[in-house]
Amino acid sequence: MRRIKITTLSLGLILGYTNLSADVIPGINSKGGGMLLPEGKMKMVYKYMHFDRNSMFDGSSEVPNLEQLDATANINLLVLNYGISDAFNIALAVPHKHIEATAKLGQNDVAIDNSGIGDILVMGRYKLTDMKEDGYQTALKFGVKLPTGSTDDGFKKAPPLAPNVNTPMPTQMGTGKAEYKLGVGVSKLFDGARLDASAMFTYRPKAEHDYDFGNELSYDIGYMHALNDKFNIGLEYNGKYNSKTDMGQDTNPILRQMLPFKAFSGTVGYITPQVQFLPFGKPKIHLDVGMSFLLHKNVKEYQPLEKKRFIVRFGYLF
């Protein structure tokens, strides 16, 4: 199963913070670095991501896809950002996920087709240093992912390939438990360009159905450059580390190794070239397209990864 953790969001997932005095906006995955919206301003961001998982990895090596896993994920994310003051912003991110997957476990054919609203993310952002005074800007980020996604509809367990073993798989839309986020971002503006970086730690308690998705540390850095008043190009590095997951006390280690349906654990990094289109030459409206390519990986156990992700983002500043 094209194991999808949006974490998804993971984005966290605060995307598209805009500096109103610059025509170069943050990258498509950069989480806005350390920038904030001015007081009273609101921005809406829609982001779409598509990827396929039909490749299996163990450690830093690609290995045979013995279970013939073929999974597809389509994620739609709506983010609303609001400037409560020049020093404090709040954001709400609502994901919708559609996961399709087929695999063969022993003599059993397994098919998954799940869709629905995922866990909603509420984030705050507090300015620590100011761009005009310090030449760069930093911000503290903090928030909670609410357990709004379903943990029952379409939830599946692995076929009982061993006595009294019916292993849970991470196929539900939500985890059923709140998750907590803390991070920092930094931004630096240049003449017709910008640099944004961020890091975010996510603490995840054990989810419903005795599944542990693991804690996460994500990190992003991106550089955007203006070609002219309407087109920007950029390059980002997007990486993360997840602790090893736990599929419950009834999991047989041999069965677990056979299962291709796993939440991500280990270290992974993607490189993301992208193009931004600002039709009016200002960041009031923008359309961005990017493609993420797998750059490196070192997973903790046999599991799937996507080799590339297609991303589209639309932003509107009210």
Secondary structure, 3 states (H helix, E strand, C coil): CCCCCCCCCCCCCCCCCCCCCCCCCCCCCCCCCCCCCCCCCEEEEEEEEEEEECCEEEECEEECCCCCCEEEEEEEEEEEEEEEECCEEEEEEEEEEEEEEEEEECCEEEEEEEEEECCCEEEEEEEEECHHHHCCEEEEEEEEECCCCCCCCCCCECCCCECCECCECCCCCCCCCCEEEEEEEEEEEECCEEEEEEEEEEECCCCHHHCECCCEEEEEEEEEEECCCCEEEEEEEEEEEECCCECCCCCCHHHHHHCCCCCCCEEEEEEEEEEEECCCCCCCEEEEEEEEEEEEEEEEEEEECCCEEEEEEEEEEC
